[in-house]
C-alpha cells in the first residue's frame, strides 16, 4: 500500500497521463481483485470518476481518488444539499394535449418547476421518457440537462432527392433491396475494412479523457444505424409546387430518407454526464433525471463539447449512408435536407434572453429552416419549413409519436399482422420487428394538424422499401 501511495504521489507530481492512471489502476486492481478482468477495471475507473466521494475512504482506491480530484481524499465530499423545485411551474403551451399521455405532461410540468427553467413547450407527438419527455422543448439559463437532450444525442433525419421517376422503384425493386442490404448496417452489424472521416480526427477525442475511451467504438460503428425506430427508406418524394428556396421543381422524385443518431457514443455521453450532474445537484424524487450542469463549470463545458461532437458524428453517419447509396445508384442527389431532433442550442428568446434550448424529440422550426417529420413504416413523412412561432419556442414535432410502448406493441401485434398491414400499403420491409408496427404510432396527419401554426408543408415522402434493424 505504501508503494501505491508513493506511486500516486509520483504521478501527481509529474502531471499524470491516462497511461499513468491506467497503470496505477491495474496495480491497485491486482491488490483488490484476485483475478482482475478488464471490465472490472474499466468499471472501477468509471465509478471513481463519477463519484470519487464514495471511494475517498477506501483502503485501496484512496490514492486514485487523490489523483483524479487533485485534492486530499478527506476533502472530497458528496453534495450535502438538495435543490428544491419552484412551488409554481412556469406557464407553457401544449400542442394537441388530447393526443398526449398523462405521464408526458406530468414530466413536462416537473421540468417547468426547475429553478433554471426559463420557458418550455410540448409537441403533439410527445410521450414519456427519461427526464424531459420526448417531444419536450425546454429553455434554461446557463444550464444544460443531459437527459433534456436525450440518450441518442444528435438523432437526425436526412433526405436525399434524386431526379428519377417513381416508376424506377417498381422497375428496379430487387436491385434497390439489394443496394439497401449491401450498403446499410443496423444494430450490432458493422462495415468491415478501414474507415475514414474527419469527425474521427476531432481534437475532443484527445482532450477529454472520457471521450478517448469511446473512440474505438465510434470508429467501428461509423456509417451505421441503430436499433428501434431507426431506418433507411427508399420512397417517392412529392413537391406540390416549384420551390425556389430548395431549387426544386414541382413533381415526383425518388428519395432516400434515413433516421439514426450517434450510436453508442451518444448514449455513453448521456449516461456519464447525467451521473456527473446527479452527483453535483441532488433533485427531489421525480426530478432526479433532470439534473443539470452549468456552462460556466468544467463539467458543463465538457458535456457541451461532447454533445456537439456526438451531433457531428451522427451527421457523419448519415453522410456516409447517403454517399454509399448514391454511389450504388450511380446518381447524384439534386437536393438534400437534414435536421437534428435530440440536441441543445444556444439561442435568444424574443426579449433577448440568452438560453440553452433543449429539443428532445423536437424539430427546429425557425423561419427559413427546412426539416423532415416522419410518420411510420406506411405513413408519409413531411418536408417542412418553420413559421418562426415563439409559442412553441420555434419548434415542431419530430415524428408521429408512439401511442404504446415497444413491449405492448410486441404483445399485441404478430409478425403476420404487420406483414399484412405493410402489404395493403404497398410497402416492403427488410428487417424490423413488431415493436415498430405502424399501429403503435399516432396518426401523422392528426399530428400535422396540431402544428399548422408552427410549420408549413413543402413536400411529402412516401416510403416504399423500408430497411430497419433485424437484431
Protein Blocks (a to p, Z undefined) as FASTA:
>chain_A
ZZmmmmmmmmmmnopafklmmmmmmmmmmmmpmbacfklmmmmmmmmmmmmmlmmmgmkl
mmmmmmmnopafklpccdfbdcdddfbdcddddehkllpcfklmmmmmmmmmpfkbfbdc
ddfkbccdehiaehiacddehiacfklnojbgoiacddddddddfklmmmmmmmmmmmmm
mmgcehjbccedjdddfklmpfklmmpmklmmmmmmmmmmgoiacehjbccdddddddfb
dcfklopaedddddddddddekjmlmmmmmmmmmmmmmmmccdehilmmcccdfkbfklm
mmmmmmmmmmmmmmmmmmmmmmmmmmmnopacfbdcdddfbdcdddddfkopacddddeh
iacfbehiacdddfbfkbccdddddehiakloopacfbebpabdfklmmmmpcfklmmmm
mmmnopaceejifklgfklpccfklmmmmmmmmpccfbdcddfbdcddfZZ
